[in-house]
Amino acid sequence: MSKPNLKIAKVRDMTPTKLSISVTPDLKADLETYTSLYERAYGDQQETTALIPLMLEAFLATDSGFKKAKRELDSAG
């Protein structure tokens, strides 16, 4: 199997801020699968919890509705 082309880049050094969330069992399984694919793509083993912030950043960066609303909020404030 070839290396997957994932939306997030290889993890960079960062100091996290702790945030606790609950997810469904299906989402947990998908997150663990993504973590396995990440390791295959980069040869770098990471904890799923280290990848979740990058997934969220990638999601927000590509959500056009969010970006538009954020711009409107920024210009109104």
C-alpha positions in Angstrom: 0.0 0.0 0.0 1.3 3.5 -0.8 1.7 6.2 1.7 -1.7 7.9 2.3 -2.0 11.6 1.3 -3.4 13.0 4.6 -4.9 16.4 5.2 -2.6 17.1 8.2 1.2 17.4 8.1 3.7 15.6 10.3 3.4 16.7 13.9 5.5 19.7 14.8 6.8 20.4 18.3 4.1 22.1 20.3 3.0 22.7 23.9 -0.6 21.6 24.2 -3.4 23.0 26.3 -5.4 20.2 27.8 -9.1 19.9 26.8 -11.2 16.9 27.6 -13.9 15.7 25.1 -16.1 12.6 24.8 -16.6 10.9 21.4 -18.7 8.2 20.1 -17.3 4.7 19.8 -17.4 5.0 16.0 -15.5 8.2 16.0 -12.9 6.8 18.4 -12.4 3.9 16.0 -12.0 6.3 13.1 -9.5 8.4 15.0 -7.4 5.3 15.8 -7.5 4.2 12.2 -6.3 7.7 11.2 -3.5 7.5 13.7 -2.4 4.2 12.1 -2.5 5.7 8.6 -0.5 8.7 9.9 2.2 6.4 11.2 2.2 4.6 7.8 2.5 7.9 5.9 5.2 9.5 8.0 6.9 6.6 9.8 6.3 8.5 13.0 4.3 7.0 15.8 2.0 9.5 17.6 -0.7 9.3 20.1 -4.2 9.9 18.7 -4.6 12.7 21.2 -1.6 14.5 19.6 -3.2 14.3 16.2 -6.7 15.5 17.2 -5.7 19.2 17.5 -4.2 19.1 14.0 -7.3 17.5 12.6 -9.4 20.2 14.1 -7.1 22.9 12.8 -7.3 21.4 9.3 -11.1 21.2 9.5 -11.4 24.8 10.6 -8.9 26.0 8.0 -11.1 24.5 5.2 -14.5 25.3 6.5 -15.5 28.3 4.3 -18.6 29.1 6.4 -16.6 29.3 9.6 -13.9 31.5 7.9 -16.5 33.8 6.5 -18.4 34.1 9.8 -15.1 34.7 11.7 -14.1 37.5 9.3 -17.5 39.1 9.9 -17.1 38.8 13.6 -13.6 40.2 13.5 -14.7 43.2 11.4 -17.7 43.9 13.6 -15.6 43.9 16.8 
